[in-house]
Amino acid sequence: MRVVEVTTYGGPEVLDMVRRPEPVAGERPGRVRVRLHAAGVTITDLRIRAGLYADELSPLKPPFVLGADFAGVLMDPTAGPEGTLPAGARVAGFVPWYTERSGEGTYAEVVQVEPGWFAPIPADIGFTQAASVPLASVTAHQGLERLGLPAGKTLLVTGASGVVGRFAVQFAAAAGLEVTAVAYEGDESELKVLGAKHCVRRGEVADVLAALREIAPDGFDGCFDGALVGEAILPAVTNAGVFVSLADDRTPVPVRDIRVETVLGKPDARLLATILKKVEDRELITRVADVMPLEEVSEAHRRAEEGHRPGRIILMI
Ligand SMILES: NC(=O)c1ccc[n+]([C@@H]2O[C@H](COP(=O)([O-])OP(=O)(O)OC[C@H]3O[C@@H](n4cnc5c(N)ncnc54)[C@H](OP(=O)(O)O)[C@@H]3O)[C@@H](O)[C@H]2O)c1
């Protein structure tokens, strides 16, 4: 089968398509094989490829295969969140790549995954759309759970133009929170449709903080830091508020009795099944920015690195 390896840490050019033997049934006990149709390119992939997590990942070293999000077809039957899934069922999910550290990601034709990592794709959703959902939506949901804010409280979402941020805005608004989104210029109307009450244009932190003070002079009850701004955005949170970070290396030291949490998205098949159903019912919006063949993965990484993309870049396999 074809896989894309990170041959050594570096720029997008270190990604190389090679052939590896296709896994056989039962090769990894407790896992089933999925023949992939689509895989997502995430910012975490870019950071791993660049070597930013080389120390944390050690002893795992290149060559390894990147990729968390996937959508494809089951090759082995298994138990699903709501009953048995036969071979041939369409499924989507994510490999907890960063915690697994096996280097067996989804930039590949076949992956071996645990049944708790995926859920069936509803009939009205295609593979590319499905692959844009799992990691970002589950992480956003778990981040909001960790915030633990009741309806009516104020929430700041940074990186609200991003894939995780858009889901966070939608979940928070549905939970009755008053959402202020820090977002890319031009995304304001879309974010208001998704549920944000206020939008502030991303930019210099001092300017962003000044604009946020006009909306919440005493600070926000919580912050979901989808842009990994970290410590610099903490002044926007009220005393004894709560702050959710999405990366250990961007988690601020708590001050003023602010509760600071770091969230690593954990697969949850049942939660993902509910989310995918909401996407099918148009209760949740997901966006795909680009669909590119697996062969063009280096170009996909270059585009992702250029910055603002309105949605996930998906590799078609
Ligand atoms: N903990 C976990 O399990 C987990 C899971 C998924 C993702 N993540 C992390 O969460 C972050 C968001 O992921 P994603 O998939 O949503 O990425 P994404 O789609 O690229 O979104 C990131 C957003 O943050 C914005 N941004 C970047 N720097 C900023 C700054 N200094 N100020 C304001 N906005 C800024 C970006 O704006 P532009 O588009 O204008 O550049 C973009 O809209 C990534 O860093 C990723 O590594 C963590």
The ligand as a Gaussian input file, in Angstrom:
#p B3LYP/6-31G(d) Opt

LIG

0 1
 N       -5.201000      19.354000      21.936000
 C       -5.651000      18.686000      20.900000
 O       -6.036000      17.523000      20.995000
 C       -5.740000      19.379000      19.597000
 C       -6.561000      18.862000      18.598000
 C       -6.667000      19.568000      17.399000
 C       -5.952000      20.728000      17.227000
 N       -5.131000      21.167000      18.200000
 C       -4.396000      22.428000      18.052000
 O       -5.366000      23.438000      18.099000
 C       -5.041000      24.487000      17.201000
 C       -6.221000      24.762000      16.287000
 O       -6.378000      23.671000      15.406000
 P       -7.185000      23.849000      14.061000
 O       -7.254000      22.546000      13.434000
 O       -8.430000      24.621000      14.327000
 O       -6.178000      24.781000      13.255000
 P       -6.554000      25.915000      12.203000
 O       -7.745000      25.517000      11.431000
 O       -5.308000      26.282000      11.493000
 O       -6.967000      27.122000      13.135000
 C       -6.076000      27.885000      13.884000
 C       -6.665000      29.274000      13.922000
 O       -5.922000      30.077000      14.819000
 C       -5.660000      31.321000      14.167000
 N       -4.476000      31.924000      14.733000
 C       -3.195000      31.462000      14.631000
 N       -2.381000      32.282000      15.336000
 C       -3.156000      33.252000      15.856000
 C       -2.907000      34.371000      16.681000
 N       -1.676000      34.651000      17.116000
 N       -3.955000      35.153000      17.034000
 C       -5.186000      34.869000      16.626000
 N       -5.503000      33.827000      15.824000
 C       -4.485000      33.031000      15.455000
 C       -5.511000      30.971000      12.732000
 O       -5.736000      32.121000      11.995000
 P       -5.271000      32.242000      10.484000
 O       -6.128000      31.263000       9.764000
 O       -5.562000      33.633000      10.149000
 O       -3.819000      31.882000      10.454000
 C       -6.604000      29.935000      12.552000
 O       -7.838000      30.528000      12.300000
 C       -3.799000      24.046000      16.440000
 O       -2.687000      24.709000      16.940000
 C       -3.690000      22.549000      16.706000
 O       -2.358000      22.128000      16.770000
 C       -5.012000      20.542000      19.392000

